[in-house]
Amino acid sequence: MVLTINAKKSVQLFTFRDEMAEDAGKTLEKVKELGFDGVELAGYGSLDAEGFKAKTGELGLQVSSAHIPLELLRKDAEGVLKELEGFGCRYVAIPYLDEEEQTEEGYNSLIAFMKELAPKAKAHGMTLCYHHHDFELTFKMADGRSALKAILDDTAEVGVMPEFDVYWLKKAGEDPLAWVQAYKDRVKVIHMKDMTTDGDAFFAELGTGGVDVKGLLDELQASSLEWLIVEQDQTKKTPFESVKESMTFLTNYEEATS
């Protein structure tokens, strides 16, 4: 059984950023051993693009998606998209908006850029996504909408998809399930994460915190989700120990619902 119809499991390589920088090849081998179908790109670590492509191909790891800095997309969108197309990547996500751009003008500029970029991504076989943090939820536009809602609603016409991060939704005081339900038909990739229930609100292994991970997985069973992406920005264990624990949770969920 798979978690949802056609859904596969990927891991955001930012989780292993130090390990990737030291030995990307060995890190990718460990990722494969953990049972992942793919990886979400966050740089190539100690490899170059060709080396990364060769290693993931050797291991049978798909590039589920890629986080590409906004400044790089503004500078050389065609070059970036062409490179990602060579990996067979289908989703390219804007991962972060710099603090100085987190203004009404900045968000409107971002929306305009995404409207231009989405058709270019489509021409290379990719869908443009937006990955949020908590600040897009707390910032209110002049019309009263959160910045995230404005981004998602105003780019719907060009096919932009949300890459919801359930940790940051929870951190902002939002209900992750409600957001997933509201945009269900547009959720193709998602960052599945958890958050500790103490005052630290720290990143947690799946099933150990206050995010209703099971409820989200239940909801996603009937969705068009293609990639469930595990990420843990910071860990108190080694990243591999934490991710292995999260994978065990997902495996147990699969067995319980099969």
C-alpha positions in Angstrom: 0.0 0.0 0.0 1.0 3.6 -0.6 0.1 6.4 1.8 -2.2 8.0 -0.8 -3.1 7.4 -4.4 0.2 7.6 -6.3 2.0 9.2 -3.3 5.7 8.5 -2.8 8.0 9.4 0.1 10.8 11.9 -0.3 13.1 13.8 2.1 14.1 17.4 2.0 17.9 17.3 1.9 18.2 20.5 4.0 17.7 18.0 6.9 21.1 16.5 6.0 22.8 19.8 5.0 26.0 19.1 7.0 26.2 15.5 5.9 25.6 16.5 2.3 28.4 19.1 2.4 30.8 16.5 3.8 29.9 13.5 1.6 26.8 13.8 -0.6 27.2 10.4 -2.2 27.3 8.6 1.1 24.4 10.7 2.4 22.2 9.8 -0.6 23.1 6.1 0.0 21.8 6.3 3.6 18.7 8.1 2.4 18.0 5.2 0.0 18.6 2.7 2.9 15.9 4.5 4.9 13.4 3.6 2.3 12.8 6.9 0.5 11.6 7.0 -3.1 13.1 10.4 -3.8 14.8 13.5 -2.5 13.9 17.2 -2.5 16.8 19.2 -3.7 18.4 21.9 -1.6 21.7 22.2 -3.3 24.1 19.4 -4.3 26.3 19.3 -1.3 29.8 18.0 -2.1 28.7 17.0 -5.6 28.1 19.0 -8.8 24.9 18.8 -10.8 26.2 16.0 -13.0 27.6 14.0 -10.0 24.3 14.4 -8.2 22.3 13.2 -11.2 24.6 10.2 -11.6 24.4 9.2 -8.0 20.6 9.6 -7.7 20.2 7.6 -10.9 22.5 4.9 -9.6 20.5 4.6 -6.4 17.1 4.8 -8.1 16.2 8.0 -6.2 13.9 10.4 -8.0 14.3 14.2 -7.6 10.8 14.8 -6.3 11.1 18.5 -6.2 13.6 21.3 -5.7 14.0 24.3 -3.5 15.6 27.1 -5.5 16.4 30.5 -4.0 14.3 33.3 -5.4 17.3 35.4 -6.4 18.6 32.5 -8.5 15.3 32.1 -10.3 15.2 35.9 -10.9 18.7 35.8 -12.3 18.6 32.7 -14.5 15.2 31.0 -14.5 15.7 29.3 -17.9 19.1 27.9 -16.8 17.7 26.6 -13.6 14.6 25.0 -15.1 16.6 23.4 -17.9 19.0 21.8 -15.3 16.1 20.5 -13.2 14.3 19.2 -16.3 17.4 17.0 -16.8 16.8 15.4 -13.4 13.2 14.6 -14.3 12.1 17.0 -11.5 8.4 17.9 -11.7 8.0 20.5 -8.9 10.1 23.6 -8.3 9.5 25.6 -5.2 10.3 29.1 -4.0 11.5 28.2 -0.5 11.8 31.6 1.3 11.2 35.3 1.0 14.0 37.5 2.4 12.9 39.7 5.4 13.3 43.0 3.5 10.8 41.8 1.0 8.2 40.8 3.6 6.1 43.9 2.9 2.9 44.6 0.9 5.0 45.7 -2.0 7.3 42.7 -1.7 4.5 40.2 -1.7 2.8 41.8 -4.6 6.1 41.8 -6.5 6.5 38.1 -5.6 3.1 37.3 -6.9 3.7 39.1 -10.2 7.0 37.2 -10.6 5.4 33.9 -9.9 2.7 34.6 -12.6 5.6 35.1 -15.1 7.6 32.1 -13.9 4.8 29.5 -13.7 4.4 29.2 -17.5 8.1 28.9 -18.0 8.2 26.1 -15.5 5.3 24.4 -17.2 7.2 24.6 -20.5 10.0 22.5 -18.9 7.5 20.0 -17.5 7.4 21.4 -14.0 4.9 23.0 -11.7 5.8 26.0 -9.7 5.2 25.8 -5.9 5.5 28.2 -3.0 6.9 26.9 0.3 6.0 29.0 3.3 7.1 29.6 6.8 5.1 31.3 9.5 5.6 34.9 8.5 3.4 34.7 5.5 0.6 33.7 7.8 1.1 36.5 10.3 1.5 39.3 7.7 -1.8 40.8 6.6 -2.2 42.4 3.2 -4.2 45.6 2.8 -7.3 43.6 1.9 -7.1 41.6 5.2 -5.9 38.4 3.7 -2.7 36.7 5.0 0.2 36.9 2.6 0.0 33.2 2.1 -3.6 33.3 1.1 -2.9 36.1 -1.3 0.0 34.2 -2.8 -2.0 31.1 -3.3 -5.2 32.7 -4.5 -3.7 35.2 -6.8 -1.5 32.7 -8.6 -4.1 29.9 -9.0 -4.9 31.1 -12.5 -1.4 30.1 -13.6 -1.3 26.8 -11.8 0.9 27.5 -8.9 0.6 24.9 -6.1 1.2 25.3 -2.4 3.9 23.3 -0.7 2.4 23.4 2.8 4.7 23.0 5.7 2.6 21.6 8.5 5.2 22.7 11.2 5.1 26.3 10.1 1.3 26.3 9.9 1.1 25.0 13.4 3.8 27.4 14.6 1.7 30.3 13.3 -1.3 29.1 15.3 -3.1 27.8 12.2 -4.8 24.4 11.7 -2.8 22.5 9.1 -5.7 20.2 8.3 -8.0 23.2 7.5 -5.4 24.5 5.0 -5.0 21.1 3.4 -8.8 20.8 3.1 -9.2 24.3 1.7 -6.6 23.7 -1.1 -7.0 19.9 -1.4 -7.1 19.8 -5.2 -3.8 21.8 -5.4 -1.8 19.8 -2.9 0.7 17.7 -4.9 3.7 18.0 -2.5 3.7 18.6 1.3 6.2 18.9 4.1 5.1 16.5 6.8 6.6 17.5 10.1 5.8 17.7 13.8 6.3 20.1 16.7 7.1 19.5 20.3 4.3 20.4 22.8 6.5 22.1 25.3 7.3 25.8 25.3 10.1 25.4 22.8 7.8 24.4 20.0 10.9 22.6 18.5 11.0 20.4 15.4 10.0 16.9 16.3 9.9 13.4 14.8 6.6 12.5 13.2 4.0 11.2 15.7 5.9 12.6 18.8 4.5 16.1 18.9 1.4 18.2 18.7 0.7 18.1 15.0 -2.2 15.8 14.1 -0.1 13.9 11.6 -2.4 10.9 11.5 -5.4 13.2 10.8 -3.5 14.8 7.9 -2.5 11.4 6.5 -6.1 10.3 6.7 -7.2 13.4 4.9 -4.6 13.0 2.2 -5.7 9.4 1.5 -8.4 10.8 -0.9 -6.3 13.6 -2.3 -4.1 13.9 -5.4 -0.9 14.2 -3.4 2.1 12.9 -5.3 5.0 13.4 -2.8 5.0 13.3 0.9 8.2 15.0 2.0 9.8 14.4 5.4 11.8 17.3 6.8 13.2 18.2 10.1 15.0 21.5 10.1 16.8 20.9 13.4 17.2 17.7 15.4 18.3 16.8 19.0 19.4 13.4 17.7 21.4 12.9 14.6 19.4 13.8 11.5 19.4 10.1 10.4 18.1 8.9 13.7 15.3 11.5 13.6 14.3 10.8 10.0 14.4 7.0 10.6 12.0 7.5 13.5 9.7 9.5 11.3 9.9 6.8 8.6 9.0 4.2 11.2 5.9 6.2 12.1 4.9 6.3 8.4 5.5 2.6 8.0 3.4 1.8 11.0 0.6 4.1 9.7 0.7 2.2 6.4 0.4 -1.1 8.1 -2.4 0.0 10.3 -4.4 1.3 7.3 -3.7 -1.5 4.8 
